[in-house]
């Protein structure tokens, strides 16, 4: 007897339809698996046989052939255990073959017949909906992420016996329901981290606001304890909430990487902060079976690189492609993989190895040491960073609150801007950008092409003279010129201004670190 069940294979974030065919016929009692299979799929033979036996089902003493087609595509992972077992159960007349028509199945089996969770369920369910299937049977652990897809019934199953009871009518399993828009609307940010916790450092807060408003990459240079890491950990709280489409995009990546939380979906923009000892493969993605790296896990979110010069040079240079193309390509002999990598880069570093340059009363580094330390950041990478600021140390009066008390005594007040206040300004600036780019394929200022910069960042005579002088003095590249205009456009949007004025340009130019302090930065 023959039967075929629909399933899917993953290739990066791409999903390929797969047919799991079973044939039970007379012959020597053997079970063969064919179809260009990885080691995990080949091992399914023993898992399926043992799971069926321990679930109380008797496997006939006949020749069993399982084909996972198409044979031209290599199949990896454990998601084919369940479809193999179900196709055999249909051939054994335990399940009505009509019950699985227009359905797809995926899941891993344990030896006692329980169904274990797998990675990459969301992209598989999205593909099933696209292909017109009416239902998907997935492990109960993955049901929440599968239910995020509208227009297809998703059933969470926990064991072979449970599936047998469902198809025999003894204990029918109900499809899992989820309203993604409602879930996102009711998602509560439980973090206690707020920008109002940061005493002083108005420049950091201002730059964070500009970075969030226009998605501009930011580098902070300053001594230890200045608040760089503290500010970066709070930047996700001033970014607009995830839309339904962005939530699906991000959840797909985390699903493939096997990093989804218990709720089965990513509801908040994460701040991905890899350690400076991470390998280029961990940053960009890779492995024998390529998995998303940190740059893809930060898609539509924040990538924070602390101690930037301490990262391996090879790892830092990998950032150049995703910063420009918003995606990362991984080439393997068997296939090429592409992962999205549209992230906001926030980086922090000390000005020298000891951390205190240019305070020569505490800095123990020579001029050569400082230059060598700074030059670990290449010029091409620095050219892709829109905002670069020098962060000063916080004073005792600011940290202790003495300054606020003094202002209060004089009838003034010092109110630290909260994340909610900053987010309100960011959202207003984003609305202006969305209206401006309604007929373009971008939504934020940082995404403007050169032609768009010329169209949307036109300057008056005085502004042109100012930028021309800065171009000469700072020895700007063409990329730096365009990025300065993009930042100025964002600053104008934050002030609800239709035109870029001199003060907007001054502020944008001041956030490109001058060479006189650190020599040839990134040279």
C-alpha positions, 0 to 999 in steps of 0.5 A, spaced: 500 500 500 502 506 498 501 513 501 504 520 500 504 526 505 506 533 504 511 537 508 517 542 507 524 542 507 528 549 510 534 552 506 536 558 510 529 562 510 527 559 504 522 553 504 521 547 499 515 543 498 517 536 500 513 529 499 514 524 504 512 517 500 511 510 504 510 504 501 509 497 504 509 491 500 511 484 500 518 482 501 524 481 506 522 485 512 526 491 511 525 499 512 529 503 507 529 511 507 531 514 500 531 521 497 538 525 498 537 525 506 542 528 511 544 524 517 538 526 522 533 524 516 536 517 516 536 516 523 529 517 523 528 510 521 530 508 528 526 513 531 519 512 527 520 504 528 521 505 536 515 510 537 510 506 533 512 500 537 512 504 544 505 507 542 502 500 541 502 499 534 504 493 530 509 494 524 507 489 519 513 484 517 514 487 510 518 491 506 517 498 507 520 504 503 520 511 505 522 516 499 522 523 501 522 527 494 525 531 490 531 527 490 535 533 488 534 537 494 538 535 500 533 534 506 536 536 513 533 536 520 528 532 524 521 535 522 520 529 517 519 524 523 512 525 524 510 525 516 514 518 515 510 515 521 503 518 519 504 515 512 506 508 515 500 509 519 495 510 513 499 504 509 497 500 515 490 502 515 490 505 522 488 512 519 483 514 513 487 516 507 482 522 506 483 525 513 490 527 511 488 530 504 490 538 503 494 537 509 501 538 511 505 535 517 511 536 521 515 534 527 520 530 531 518 523 534 521 521 541 522 514 542 516 513 546 511 516 541 511 523 544 512 529 538 518 534 540 518 541 537 522 543 531 525 549 528 522 553 522 515 552 523 513 559 522 516 559 515 513 552 513 506 554 515 507 561 511 509 556 505 503 551 506 498 557 506 501 560 500 500 553 496 493 553 498 493 547 504 487 547 509 491 545 515 498 544 518 499 539 524 505 541 528 508 540 535 504 543 540 510 546 542 510 550 536 503 551 535 503 558 538 508 561 532 504 557 527 497 560 529 500 567 527 498 565 520 491 567 518 487 563 513 490 556 515 488 551 521 494 550 525 493 544 530 498 543 535 499 535 537 503 532 542 503 524 541 502 519 536 497 516 540 493 523 540 493 524 533 491 517 532 485 519 537 484 525 533 483 522 526 479 516 529 474 521 532 475 519 539 479 525 542 478 531 536 484 536 537 481 543 536 485 548 531 490 553 535 487 561 534 491 567 535 490 574 533 497 577 532 494 584 531 491 584 538 497 580 541 502 586 539 497 591 541 496 588 548 504 587 549 506 590 555 514 592 555 516 589 562 523 592 562 524 597 568 530 600 563 528 608 561 532 613 559 530 618 565 535 613 569 541 616 565 543 622 569 546 628 565 549 626 558 544 630 554 548 629 547 548 621 548 540 622 549 540 627 543 544 622 538 539 616 540 533 620 539 536 622 532 538 615 530 532 612 532 528 617 528 532 616 522 535 609 523 542 612 523 548 608 525 551 611 531 558 610 534 560 613 541 567 614 544 568 615 551 571 613 557 569 607 561 563 609 566 560 614 561 553 611 560 554 608 553 552 601 554 546 604 559 544 608 553 544 602 548 540 597 552 535 602 552 534 604 545 529 599 543 524 602 548 524 609 543 523 605 537 516 604 534 513 598 536 513 592 531 508 592 526 504 585 524 509 584 518 515 586 522 513 581 527 512 575 522 519 577 519 523 577 525 519 571 528 521 567 522 528 568 523 528 566 530 524 560 529 529 558 524 535 559 529 531 555 534 531 561 539 524 563 540 521 564 547 516 560 550 510 565 547 512 562 540 513 569 537 518 576 538 513 581 540 519 587 542 525 589 538 531 586 541 537 589 542 542 583 540 549 584 543 554 579 541 561 579 545 567 582 542 570 575 542 565 572 537 567 569 530 565 572 523 561 566 522 557 568 529 556 575 527 554 574 520 551 567 520 554 560 518 556 553 519 555 546 516 548 548 515 548 555 515 544 559 521 542 566 522 548 570 525 547 576 530 546 581 524 540 577 522 537 576 529 538 584 529 533 585 523 528 590 524 532 591 531 538 593 534 545 591 533 549 593 539 557 592 539 560 594 545 568 595 545 568 595 538 576 595 536 576 589 540 572 585 535 576 581 530 578 585 524 575 580 519 568 580 523 568 588 523 569 588 515 563 583 514 559 588 517 560 592 510 555 588 506 549 588 510 550 595 512 549 597 505 545 592 502 541 590 508 542 583 507 547 578 508 549 572 503 552 565 505 555 561 500 556 554 500 558 548 495 551 545 496 547 552 496 547 559 497 543 562 503 541 569 504 538 572 510 535 579 512 540 584 516 536 591 516 538 593 523 540 599 527 547 599 529 549 602 535 557 601 537 561 604 543 568 604 544 574 607 549 578 612 546 584 608 547 586 601 550 586 604 557 580 608 556 582 615 558 585 619 552 585 625 551 585 626 559 593 625 559 593 626 567 590 619 567 591 616 560 598 612 560 597 611 552 602 614 547 600 617 541 602 611 537 598 607 541 592 611 541 593 611 533 593 604 533 587 602 537 583 607 533 585 605 526 582 598 528 576 601 525 577 601 518 575 607 514 570 604 509 566 602 516 567 608 519 564 611 512 558 607 514 556 610 520 552 616 520 553 619 527 560 619 531 560 623 538 565 623 543 562 622 550 564 626 556 565 623 563 559 624 567 560 629 573 559 628 581 553 633 581 549 630 575 550 623 578 548 625 585 542 629 583 546 635 586 545 639 580 538 638 580 537 640 587 541 647 586 537 648 580 530 647 584 533 652 589 533 657 584 526 656 581 528 652 576 528 644 574 532 639 571 527 633 568 531 627 565 527 626 558 524 619 559 523 613 554 516 615 552 518 622 551 523 621 546 518 615 543 513 621 542 518 625 538 521 619 534 514 617 532 512 624 529 518 624 525 517 617 523 510 620 520 513 625 516 518 620 513 512 615 511 508 621 508 514 624 504 516 617 502 509 614 500 511 613 493 518 610 494 520 603 496 523 606 503 520 609 509 526 612 513 531 617 511 537 613 512 534 609 506 535 614 501 539 613 495 543 618 492 538 621 487 533 621 493 538 625 497 538 630 491 530 630 491 529 631 498 535 634 501 535 641 497 539 646 501 539 654 500 545 658 498 547 659 505 546 652 507 550 650 501 556 654 503 556 651 510 556 644 507 561 646 502 566 648 507 565 642 512 566 638 506 573 641 505 575 641 512 573 634 514 575 631 507 568 628 507 567 622 502 561 622 497 558 617 502 559 621 508 556 627 504 550 624 503 550 621 510 550 628 513 545 630 509 540 624 511 542 626 518 540 633 517 534 631 514 532 627 520 534 633 525 529 637 521 523 632 521 524 632 529 523 639 529 517 639 524 521 643 519 520 642 511 527 645 510 534 643 512 536 650 515 543 652 517 542 649 525 540 642 522 546 642 518 551 644 524 548 639 528 549 634 523 556 636 521 558 636 529 556 629 529 562 627 525 568 626 529 573 631 527 580 628 526 584 633 530 582 629 536 583 622 534 588 623 528 585 619 522 579 616 525 579 609 521 585 610 517 
